[in-house]
């Protein structure tokens, strides 16, 4: 009987050992097998502006593809469209704006959009084909500025920093021409669409032009006689998504696919120093 008990115990121990080996093997296999990427078969649409950004985002898409995330870019030609498309769910992310612009858009339209990763900064500048310095700008000159709220305030602050106008005390970044309290040269400030100012430079004495639009309009840094400071610039552009996606894994992959040395090299090549990486 004792012999049988020992034999029975041997069988139980042997079975237990075999079971343990099987479980251990399964665990090792489970640990060693590569987990499928979170973004396997994941495709997203990203809204960007037409032009130089298309070259940069081809590189971003290539970087994302290495991580299992497929990016389809959706091209826009108007600053007012990408946020509306994002809010409606027609795209999953966009990359074209700075925080003051988004804040204004949220205030106007109630968008549920948040910043998730910085891209670049393009210092806005005062361009002219007629004068070599701000001091040469004559009395009664016509100066074009962007007419969207955030960029108009930005442009007016440049004019103020150059002594051409003075804004009402305490005026914030959303200043308008109504906030001008002093205009010693009686300058006519002409409000135009941001994409039109640079293209109208021949008909103006000068114009405040966003750097990306300056490139599109064929303006060169030699024609820029003033620009806003870069230090502590609140106008850094970024990637944005809907608020309920801000913590999604694909968003982290999207941001890292932009914020790397490979994309920075393309950025520097495309913008030739007129834009600066801002992360």
ABEGO torsion letter per residue (X at the ends): XAAAAAAAAAAAAAAAAAAAAAAAAAAAAAAABBBBBAABGBBBBBBBBBEAAAAAAAAAAAAAAAAGBBBBBBBBABAAAAAAAAAAGABABBBABBAAAAAAAAAAAGBBBBBABBBBBBBBBBBBAABABAAABBBGBBBBBBABAAAAAAAAAAAAAAGABBBBBGBBAABBAAABABBAAGBBBBBBBAAAAAAAAAABABBBBBAAAAAAAGBBAAABABBBBABGBAABBBBBBBAAAAABAAAAAAAAAABBAAAAAAAAAAAGGABBBAX
